[in-house]
Amino acid sequence: MDLLALPPNLRVLLGTSLLGCVAGVIGSLAVLRRRSLTGDMVAHAAMPGLCLAYLVAYELGIGRDRPAYFLLLMSGAALTGLIGSALVTFLTRWTRTRQDAAIGIVLSTFFGAFVVLLSYIRYLPGAHVAGVDQYIFGQAATLLTADVWFIAGVLLVSIVTLAICFKELKTYSFDADFAHSLGWPTLSIDLGMMAALCLVTVVGLPLVGILMAGMIIIPCAAARFWTYRFGPLLVISGAIGAATGVFATLVSAEYFVRWFGFDPLAFGYNRKALPTGPVIILSGAAIFLASVLFAPRRGVLARLIALLRLRSRTATENLLRALYELGESQLPRLAPHQLEEIQQHRRWNRGQLTWALRRATWAGWIERNADAIQLTASGHQRAAEVTRIHRLWELFLISGARIAPDHVDRDADSIEHVLTPNIVGQLEAMLAESGRLPRTAATPPQSPHVLTGGNDPVGTLSPGGG
Amino acid sequence: MYAAYEQVESSELAAPSAWWKSWRFALVAVILTVAAIAYVAWFRELDDRQQRALAWVTLVAAVTNVACATVGCFLLLRRMSLMGDALAHSVLPGLVVAFIFAGSLNIGFMFVGALAAGLATAFLADTLNRRGGVPADASLGVVFVSLFALGVVLIKRYTGGAIHLDFDCVFAGELDLVGISSNKNMSVGPFELPRTLVSVGPVLILNIAVITLLWKEFKVSSFDPALATAMGFRAGRLHYLLMALVALTTVASFEAVGSILVVAMLIVPAATAHLLTDRLSKMLWVSAGVGLLTAVAGCALARLIEVNTAGTIAVTGGALYGVAVLLSPRYGVVSTLLRNARISARIVREDMLAMLYRLEELATDRQLGERQVVQAVGGGLLANWGLWSLLRRGDVQRTDRGLSLTASGKQQASQLVRSHRLWEAYLVEHLGLPLDHVHEPAERIEHFIDERLREQIVADLPAADVDPHGRGIPDAPGESRS
């Protein structure tokens, strides 16, 4: 064992990151099965077991320096944790109490027992509460080299198991009924997963304490923002868990001070007393927040950008179509139009119109001369395309959905921006069949309804135009 | 048909109409009376100071428990028990921030901070779930665990050394100090009251007031949120109102019982009541009563074995819930097992009667021995016991060649066989089942067909004297076939 002994800092770093990794991977399975808060329950339910084991150790005279002490405490914790999960299963199956209430009941009652036992131990002669209450929020300093290897072993076993049963677990995670109908032993899989969850929670107690639930939930919740697929989800979740451990160790170790020159957590109070659990969870929360904000596609920022881009495109296309419709009667000559004319042609959001004008100018689609705005040749082509899609959809609504011609403009107005070339092709095919397809692709068909200015985009009442 | 099945079922499992006359209630009343007498006797043994301290502790615990138990009912019914858990954890940072701002445990600041934290939890979890696609339980878990961790770090960083807010307070509460340490007191007008009571008392009144005023709204939205919205009750607003009540109750209880044990007080009495009754109004009363009982018993026990009071209350509540799980008249595990055993025993007895009847119907001289009869219905303890009780009731008699039915046994058996064959005829006539498919369902349902249903079936059949297999259908009692 001496050969494998690790220096303290590396030990903590390895311990937390390996724990984060294994909790992330196994936690993903729990989260996907909607079992997130079971981890919370197990973490709380394991606490009275610690106390009972401590009392046993106290009676037997096993000191804190003996390896048996740690083993005893962990098995006590695992025992009550398992009893807690068994009770939840029993209550859910056999009584009227539903799962959420059962979890709450077991969690709080077991934790009550922990508080009672703790206050009992406090008054025992020669007993040290510190032996137990460091587990409430975890203390990484107590981590031994053997624990690190143990966590690594758990990680290895769980990864091998996952790799072997990947297909089964995937099916089971997303459709347990289907897995059951295939004749798979879903109950055993379920029990196995619960046992793995208990094991990870108990292993994590010395480091994270009752906040172990966070280690189980947060990596998967964060990973879901990065991928939709099961395999990558597990990998990313494990990576995020490991990153959480590394991050937390860096934040709470001297490295951060050495590298960045300040201690983010030192607000003038004794930093040694800070338990590791909350720091690890807050690191995880920071990574989660970063995922929520910056993940591609599902992140807040990505969605915001996509939304703004869509708005900008919509406004620009509306502008182009307005210009096309205004100048349609004078074609093929491209005449300039006053800004006021454009403003009256349809309803505009002022900011969007300004933005659309600017963007269209950059793209070289329009030329602005004070308030006179004129389509360029390329702009005209683009505008014709947009108008064409608009009118194709209108024709489709009229002939396909039998909507009155004076009701189609608004529908088409909102959908024209998101029609893919594929759908446009289908529309063309359909209209060609009924003989209503305009001949050249570049020229839009004639508008099926009357075009007018004014704020009402659906010009129906005023005569003329078009 | 289903209604008739229900009727038989419910006649077997229904609670007696006058519940206060039932032996269970009498038993509970006796146990409670004995416990109360023992409690009073024990209480009078204590010295004056101890009596006063225990009285205050019990009062504070009782008020806290009842305040929690009332809102807890709605949490439980809306399947939001874990929201209670989450709020209990996540008000911590709100409290600490309020503490940092106020410099002490100022009740007003505490309420504002906790309310903000509680509503933020509900809102963030909801948003993450709806907008971010994180599963509901996971989003709740992420939010409350992170906020709780934040609270713990803030406590360590900012309030280090402060006496009022430390780990013990977060976990174990300060209920033990109530009535002992005078610096936990606060003067309200001419009275000197424990701080905890000053914060919990008004919340109890508020809870009762809100529940009474919005009774109908809460009732509808608890059982059918969609209906409530359709009726114009704004289930969403009620949801946040309930969240606010829970957050307030949690923070008011915080000082007394800490941040996690309050979950026990919110959910456990409500879950116990849920096992004992089906009516919302009754559930609230029972829940409050259980909360009260838990508080009194928990405080006394904690005093007896000299351990933490809040924890003991939580464990006592869990134990009472355990008793309800086992012994609840309608939903208890033992009652369910007994009920099932009783039905199984009746089915075995009836099967034996019907078998003997069919044998006699064949008009052979053959009679079955006891072992054969028992084996025929599956054997085992239940069958032996069933035969024994048939003999005891005088439905079956021993003859020198085996077993035969007595007059009363024959009467019962004939009605059972009548049910069986009528049902077979009905299945063939109205459902068009083939002949070889009707025996099984009839064998199962014959035990649940009563006289009224038999009459209905007869009325629905063109002829009720022969079953589809060609065997005669026995007559109804008092009716003779000429």
Interface residues (C-beta under 8 A of the other chain):
Chain A: V31 L32 R34 R35 S36 L37 G39 D40 H44 L91 W94 T95 R96 T97 R98 D100 A101 I103 G104 I105 L107 S108 T109 F111 G112 A113 F114 V115 V116 L117 L118 S119 Y120 Y123 D133 I136 F137 L211 A213 G214 I217 I218 C220 A221 R224 F225 L265 F267 Y269 N270 A273 L274 P275 G277 P278 V279 I281 L282 G284 A285 F288 V292 R298
Chain B: L76 R79 M80 S81 L82 G84 D85 L128 G132 G133 V134 P135 A136 D137 A138 S139 L140 G141 V142 V145 S146 F148 A149 L150 V152 V153 K156 R157 Y158 G160 F167 F171 A172 G258 I260 L261 V263 A264 L266 I267 V268 A270 A271 H274 L275 A302 I305 E306 V307 N308 A310 G311 T312 I313 A314 V315 G317 G318 Y321 V325 Y331 G332 V333 T336
